[in-house]
Amino acid sequence: MNSEEFREFYQEYFEFSKRIAAGVVKNHSTAEDISQEVFCYFYKIKEKLDNTNERKLHALVVVESTNKARDYLRKAHVKREVSPLDEVTERVRVEKAESVEAMVIGIETCEYMNMALEKLRRKNQMNYEIFVKVKYMDIPPEMVAEEYEITKNNVNNRILRTRLWLKKELSKMYGD
């Protein structure tokens, strides 16, 4: 594949690669970065690429985009502490509250949830990480199971147990 053919290949498949990566990482700017990495790789091996077989190129883009996105999720810098309730989202929700009482309840709920999740993080780090990844970061349970080398059912059971534990902790905090 020469440079002109590669340019056409890039123009035809870049957006497709970005959509695939976005489906995995759930972030469009990160997906764009991942697609750039995919096409940098393709550029390095452009002499080996066969542009006569469209189906093969299409499959190659799918595989490389998916793999790069999954690799991104496995990197250490992605495994950072995540606040379960984004402050901006919470502010918008509180600002839309109909009364001062509703605002206070919303703020208290957020604080109680953060305290319960912090307690969970100290008590059981693995359950905390699995819960946050699946419920707040929207990473599919299959990918989380693969990352921790456990079954999907084990991931779902940990999420269920964590939800029950959080419900119990929140009821203690609320005094119900």
Solvent accessible surface area in square Angstrom, and as a share of the most:
residue,aa,sasa,rsa
1,M,33,0.15
2,N,85,0.44
3,S,58,0.37
4,E,93,0.42
5,E,60,0.27
6,F,18,0.08
7,R,125,0.46
8,E,98,0.44
9,F,9,0.04
10,Y,67,0.26
11,Q,129,0.58
12,E,107,0.48
13,Y,15,0.06
14,F,19,0.08
15,E,91,0.41
16,F,44,0.18
17,S,0,0.00
18,K,40,0.17
19,R,154,0.56
20,I,34,0.17
21,A,0,0.00
22,A,12,0.09
23,G,42,0.41
24,V,20,0.11
25,V,17,0.10
26,K,108,0.46
27,N,72,0.37
28,H,138,0.62
29,S,76,0.49
30,T,21,0.12
31,A,0,0.00
32,E,73,0.33
33,D,89,0.46
34,I,4,0.02
35,S,0,0.00
36,Q,76,0.34
37,E,82,0.37
38,V,0,0.00
39,F,6,0.03
40,C,74,0.44
41,Y,83,0.31
42,F,0,0.00
43,Y,116,0.44
44,K,158,0.67
45,I,40,0.20
46,K,23,0.10
47,E,124,0.56
48,K,170,0.72
49,L,13,0.07
50,D,65,0.34
51,N,54,0.28
52,T,116,0.67
53,N,64,0.33
54,E,90,0.41
55,R,206,0.75
56,K,125,0.53
57,L,6,0.03
58,H,81,0.36
59,A,51,0.40
60,L,53,0.26
61,V,0,0.00
62,V,53,0.30
63,V,78,0.45
64,E,33,0.15
65,S,0,0.00
66,T,27,0.16
67,N,67,0.35
68,K,56,0.24
69,A,0,0.00
70,R,83,0.30
71,D,67,0.35
72,Y,51,0.20
73,L,16,0.08
74,R,100,0.37
75,K,90,0.38
76,A,87,0.67
77,H,108,0.48
78,V,9,0.05
79,K,100,0.42
80,R,149,0.54
81,E,108,0.48
82,V,33,0.19
83,S,69,0.44
84,P,17,0.10
85,L,49,0.24
86,D,81,0.42
87,E,117,0.52
88,V,97,0.56
89,T,89,0.52
90,E,19,0.09
91,R,140,0.51
92,V,67,0.38
93,R,120,0.44
94,V,15,0.09
95,E,130,0.58
96,K,157,0.66
97,A,30,0.23
98,E,174,0.78
99,S,56,0.36
100,V,112,0.64
101,E,123,0.55
102,A,43,0.33
103,M,72,0.32
104,V,71,0.41
105,I,95,0.48
106,G,6,0.06
107,I,75,0.38
108,E,72,0.32
109,T,54,0.31
110,C,17,0.10
111,E,93,0.42
112,Y,55,0.21
113,M,34,0.15
114,N,53,0.27
115,M,98,0.44
116,A,0,0.00
117,L,3,0.02
118,E,64,0.29
119,K,80,0.34
120,L,5,0.03
121,R,68,0.25
122,R,160,0.58
123,K,135,0.57
124,N,52,0.27
125,Q,84,0.37
126,M,60,0.27
127,N,18,0.09
128,Y,12,0.05
129,E,53,0.24
130,I,0,0.00
131,F,11,0.05
132,V,6,0.03
133,K,17,0.07
134,V,19,0.11
135,K,89,0.38
136,Y,68,0.26
137,M,45,0.20
138,D,84,0.44
139,I,12,0.06
140,P,42,0.27
141,P,32,0.20
142,E,88,0.39
143,M,27,0.12
144,V,0,0.00
145,A,6,0.05
146,E,91,0.41
147,E,45,0.20
148,Y,47,0.18
149,E,157,0.70
150,I,39,0.20
151,T,90,0.53
152,K,90,0.38
153,N,109,0.56
154,N,52,0.27
155,V,0,0.00
156,N,59,0.30
157,N,68,0.35
158,R,53,0.19
159,I,12,0.06
160,L,99,0.49
161,R,147,0.54
162,T,2,0.01
163,R,132,0.48
164,L,106,0.53
165,W,44,0.15
166,L,6,0.03
167,K,145,0.61
168,K,122,0.52
169,E,8,0.03
170,L,37,0.18
171,S,42,0.27
172,K,122,0.52
173,M,54,0.24
174,Y,94,0.36
175,G,66,0.64
176,D,148,0.77
